[in-house]
């Protein structure tokens, strides 16, 4: 995307690019304006394609031109969540890799730090902005000095994250009605229905197949549906979301019809993860289990959290779990050490200010 491109032109270009792969959900695209207008954090979440344009224009050369790895891309505070692994342990970590692509290693740091600064500005966290960036790097480096990574299992020294990562017990019973009670029947996704039926436990029949078109921010416009059933006395849910190559492919002038899951598969394979056994990638769909314990962090859960510094450190730790499987840890240490002092705070502050400015112009 050329320098000087407007947000409106970038959005039109990106949506046209997406439409070359599948028919976008029109009502979801119309809903984007309301979703992105909520606050600067929501705007950041829903416009990764625009972030890439701003990144090129605003980042100093040492940060913009850092060595590239397969990065998360659309990394922010709400792209952390929980799931159950094969042992039934509750795991916390980066929740999805829809925008995974080859980017400078610095991009994941700056985008996550930008979201943290915006969260502080909006009152979701109470913490010094510069110290927050230092804590993010400290958590990352604490992982990097170990011989190997370690997933964040919420049964040991990370158990205190539970209040910030999972709904309060009083909300768990309302989860199913709140998440799915107002959804309408899904149509025109018969292939997805068949896939979800195969992923239900013990062949449980699908009682409801519902259109989840309004979920997420960055994925608005993608066909998305959830299958609900009953298994051994309780509800179960499986969701499918349409795959699309990263906005990084769009930004580089690539084809939306290319492989949409290769980078996703590769970053998972190289990461230190305790995998969700219900998760599955197909060429056209991302399949996952949904439940009160399989969901993303909600920013409202963070208000008043007394361990903001430690939470940010764990986010840095988890980011290192993703990066270190692709490059020698000493290489990564050298790459980061070559950057100017204060690079993360300065870069995140620049992008946070640009995001707020762009959001105000948009709303």
C-alpha positions in Angstrom: 0.0 0.0 0.0 1.5 3.3 -1.1 2.6 6.0 1.3 0.0 8.8 1.7 -2.9 6.4 1.4 -6.0 7.5 3.4 -7.8 5.3 5.9 -10.9 5.2 3.7 -8.9 4.1 0.7 -7.0 1.5 2.6 -10.2 0.1 4.0 -11.9 -0.1 0.6 -8.8 -1.8 -0.8 -8.6 -4.3 2.0 -12.3 -5.2 1.8 -12.1 -5.6 -2.0 -9.0 -7.9 -1.5 -11.0 -9.9 1.1 -13.9 -10.2 -1.3 -11.7 -11.8 -3.9 -11.5 -14.9 -1.6 -15.1 -15.1 -0.3 -18.3 -13.0 -0.1 -17.9 -10.8 3.0 -20.8 -10.6 5.4 -22.3 -7.2 4.5 -24.0 -6.6 7.9 -20.7 -7.3 9.7 -18.9 -4.7 7.5 -21.7 -2.2 8.2 -21.4 -3.0 12.0 -17.6 -2.2 11.8 -18.3 1.5 12.2 -20.1 1.1 15.5 -17.5 -1.4 16.7 -14.5 0.7 15.8 -16.0 3.9 17.1 -16.2 2.6 20.7 -12.7 3.7 21.8 -9.1 3.8 20.5 -8.4 0.3 21.7 -11.3 -1.1 19.6 -10.1 0.9 16.6 -6.6 -0.6 17.0 -8.1 -4.1 17.3 -10.2 -3.8 14.2 -7.7 -2.2 11.8 -4.6 -4.2 11.6 -4.3 -3.5 7.8 -4.2 0.2 8.6 -1.6 -0.4 11.3 0.7 -1.7 8.7 0.4 1.5 6.6 1.0 3.6 9.7 3.9 1.4 10.8 5.7 2.1 7.5 5.1 5.8 7.8 5.9 6.4 11.5 8.5 3.9 12.7 12.2 4.9 12.7 14.4 2.8 10.5 16.1 0.8 13.3 12.7 -0.4 14.5 11.0 -0.8 11.2 13.9 -2.6 9.6 14.7 -5.1 12.4 15.3 -8.7 11.4 12.1 -10.5 10.4 10.5 -13.6 11.8 7.1 -15.3 11.6 5.3 -12.9 13.9 1.8 -12.9 15.5 1.0 -9.6 13.7 -2.3 -8.6 15.3 -1.1 -8.8 18.9 -2.9 -6.8 21.6 -4.1 -7.3 25.1 -7.3 -9.0 24.1 -5.5 -11.5 22.0 -4.7 -13.4 25.2 -7.1 -16.1 26.5 -7.5 -19.5 28.0 -8.1 -23.0 26.9 -7.9 -26.6 28.3 -5.0 -28.8 27.1 -5.0 -32.6 26.7 -4.4 -33.0 30.4 -7.4 -30.8 31.3 -5.0 -28.0 32.5 -6.2 -24.5 32.1 -3.7 -22.7 29.8 -3.3 -19.0 29.2 -1.6 -17.5 26.2 -2.0 -15.9 22.8 -5.4 -16.8 21.5 -5.2 -16.6 17.7 -2.8 -16.1 14.9 -5.1 -14.9 12.1 -2.6 -12.2 11.0 0.5 -14.3 11.4 3.0 -13.3 8.7 6.7 -12.5 8.3 7.2 -9.1 10.0 10.1 -7.4 11.8 10.4 -8.9 15.3 9.8 -5.5 16.7 6.2 -5.3 15.3 4.7 -7.7 17.8 6.4 -5.8 20.7 5.2 -2.4 19.5 1.7 -3.4 18.8 1.2 -5.1 22.1 2.9 -2.2 24.0 0.6 0.2 22.0 -2.5 -1.7 23.2 -1.1 -1.5 26.8 -0.7 2.2 26.6 -4.2 2.6 25.2 -5.5 0.4 28.0 -3.8 2.6 30.6 -5.2 5.7 28.9 -8.7 4.3 29.0 -8.5 3.3 32.7 -8.4 -0.4 32.2 -5.0 -0.6 33.9 -3.3 1.6 36.5 0.4 1.6 35.8 3.2 3.9 34.6 3.4 3.8 30.9 7.2 3.7 30.5 7.4 1.0 33.3 4.8 -1.0 31.4 7.0 -1.2 28.4 10.0 -2.1 30.5 7.9 -4.9 32.2 6.9 -6.3 28.8 10.6 -6.5 27.8 11.6 -7.9 31.2 9.1 -10.8 30.9 10.2 -11.5 27.4 13.9 -11.6 28.4 13.1 -13.7 31.5 11.9 -16.4 29.1 14.7 -15.9 26.6 17.4 -16.6 29.1 16.0 -20.1 29.8 17.1 -23.1 27.7 13.6 -23.5 26.4 10.2 -21.8 26.6 7.4 -22.8 29.0 3.7 -22.5 28.4 1.7 -20.5 31.0 -0.3 -23.1 33.0 -2.7 -21.6 35.5 -2.0 -24.1 38.2 1.3 -22.9 39.5 3.0 -19.6 39.9 0.8 -18.0 37.2 -2.5 -19.1 39.0 -3.1 -15.5 40.2 -3.9 -14.6 36.5 -7.2 -16.4 36.9 -9.3 -13.3 37.9 -8.1 -11.4 34.9 -8.3 -14.4 32.5 -11.6 -16.2 33.3 -15.1 -15.0 34.1 -16.2 -14.8 37.7 -18.1 -17.9 38.7 -21.3 -15.9 39.0 -21.1 -15.1 35.2 -20.3 -18.6 34.1 -23.9 -19.8 34.2 -24.9 -16.8 32.1 -22.2 -17.4 29.5 -24.2 -19.5 27.1 -27.2 -17.2 27.1 -25.1 -14.1 26.9 -22.9 -15.3 24.1 -25.4 -17.2 21.9 -28.9 -16.3 23.1 -29.6 -13.6 20.6 -27.9 -15.2 17.5 -30.0 -16.2 14.5 -29.8 -19.4 12.5 -26.8 -19.6 10.1 -27.4 -20.2 6.4 -25.2 -21.0 3.4 -22.3 -22.6 5.4 -23.1 -26.3 5.0 -19.5 -27.3 4.7 -18.8 -25.6 8.0 -21.8 -27.3 9.7 -20.4 -30.7 8.6 -17.0 -29.9 10.0 -18.4 -28.7 13.3 -20.5 -31.8 13.5 -17.4 -33.9 13.2 -15.7 -32.0 16.1 -18.6 -32.4 18.5 -17.8 -34.9 21.3 -19.0 -38.4 20.7 -21.1 -37.6 17.7 -23.4 -35.3 19.7 -26.0 -33.9 17.3 -26.1 -30.2 16.5 -29.1 -28.6 18.2 -28.5 -25.1 16.8 -26.3 -23.8 14.1 -26.0 -20.0 14.6 -24.5 -17.1 12.7 -21.9 -15.4 14.8 -21.2 -12.6 12.3 -20.7 -9.8 14.9 -17.9 -11.5 16.9 -14.4 -10.0 17.1 -13.1 -6.8 15.7 -10.4 -7.6 13.1 -12.4 -10.5 11.7 -15.6 -8.6 11.1 -16.8 -9.5 7.6 -15.6 -13.1 7.6 -18.3 -15.8 7.6 -18.5 -17.2 11.1 -20.9 -19.6 12.9 -21.2 -21.7 16.0 -22.7 -25.1 16.6 -24.4 -25.8 19.9 -25.4 -29.2 21.4 -25.9 -31.0 24.7 -23.4 -33.6 26.0 -23.7 -35.5 29.2 -25.9 -33.0 30.9 -24.3 -29.8 29.7 -23.9 -27.5 26.7 -21.1 -27.7 24.2 -20.1 -25.4 21.4 -17.8 -25.5 18.4 -17.1 -22.4 16.3 -15.8 -22.0 12.8 -14.3 -18.8 11.3 -13.4 -18.3 7.6 -9.7 -18.2 6.9 -8.0 -15.3 5.1 -4.3 -14.6 4.5 -2.7 -12.0 6.8 -3.2 -8.3 6.0 0.6 -8.5 5.6 -0.1 -10.2 2.3 -2.5 -7.5 1.2 0.0 -4.8 2.3 2.7 -6.4 0.2 0.4 -6.6 -2.9 -0.1 -10.4 -2.6 -3.1 -12.5 -3.6 -5.9 -13.2 -1.2 -6.5 -16.6 -2.9 -3.2 -18.0 -1.6 -2.7 -20.4 1.2 -4.4 -18.9 4.3 -3.1 -21.4 7.0 0.5 -22.1 6.1 1.9 -19.3 8.3 -0.6 -20.1 11.0 0.4 -23.7 11.0 4.1 -23.0 11.0 4.0 -20.5 13.9 2.0 -23.0 16.0 4.5 -25.8 15.2 7.5 -23.7 16.2 6.0 -22.2 19.4 6.1 -23.5 23.0 2.4 -24.4 23.5 0.2 -26.7 25.5 -2.2 -27.2 22.6 -6.0 -27.1 22.7 -7.0 -30.6 21.4 -10.3 -29.1 20.0 -8.5 -26.6 17.8 -8.2 -27.4 14.1 -7.2 -25.6 10.9 -8.5 -26.4 7.5 -7.8 -24.5 4.2 -11.1 -22.6 4.7 -11.9 -22.6 8.4 -10.4 -22.1 11.8 -12.3 -24.5 14.2 -12.2 -24.1 18.0 -14.1 -25.0 21.1 -16.0 -22.2 22.9 -16.9 -22.2 26.6 -16.4 -20.0 29.6 -12.9 -21.4 29.8 -12.1 -21.1 26.1 -12.3 -17.4 25.4 -10.3 -14.2 25.1 -9.5 -11.7 27.9 -12.1 -9.0 28.1 -10.7 -5.6 28.9 -13.4 -5.0 31.5 -12.0 -7.8 33.6 -8.7 -5.9 33.9 -10.2 -2.9 35.7 -8.8 -2.7 39.2 -6.4 -5.6 38.6 -3.8 -5.3 41.3 -1.1 -7.2 39.4 -0.8 -5.1 36.3 3.0 -5.2 36.2 3.1 -9.0 36.6 0.3 -9.5 34.0 2.3 -7.5 31.5 5.5 -9.5 32.3 3.6 -12.7 31.6 2.5 -11.3 28.3 6.1 -10.7 27.4 6.9 -14.2 28.6 4.3 -15.7 26.3 5.5 -13.6 23.3 8.9 -15.2 23.8 7.3 -18.6 23.7 6.1 -17.7 20.2 9.3 -16.1 18.9 12.1 -18.2 20.3 11.2 -21.4 18.3 12.1 -19.6 15.1 15.5 -18.1 15.9 18.4 -18.7 18.3 17.7 -17.0 21.5 21.1 -15.4 21.4 20.3 -14.0 17.9 17.1 -12.5 19.3 19.0 -11.0 22.2 21.5 -9.4 19.8 18.8 -8.0 17.6 17.0 -6.4 20.5 20.3 -5.1 22.0 21.1 -3.3 18.8 18.0 -1.1 19.0 18.2 2.4 20.4 17.6 2.9 24.2 13.9 3.5 24.9 12.9 2.1 21.5 9.8 0.3 22.7 8.2 3.1 24.8 9.0 5.7 22.1 7.6 3.5 19.3 4.5 2.5 21.3 3.8 6.1 22.3 4.1 7.2 18.6 1.7 4.5 17.5 -0.7 5.1 20.4 -0.9 8.8 19.6 -1.5 8.0 15.9 -4.2 5.5 16.8 -6.0 8.0 18.9 -5.8 10.6 16.2 -7.0 8.2 13.5 -9.9 7.1 15.8 -11.0 10.6 16.5 -11.0 11.3 12.7 -12.9 8.1 12.1 -15.7 8.5 14.7 
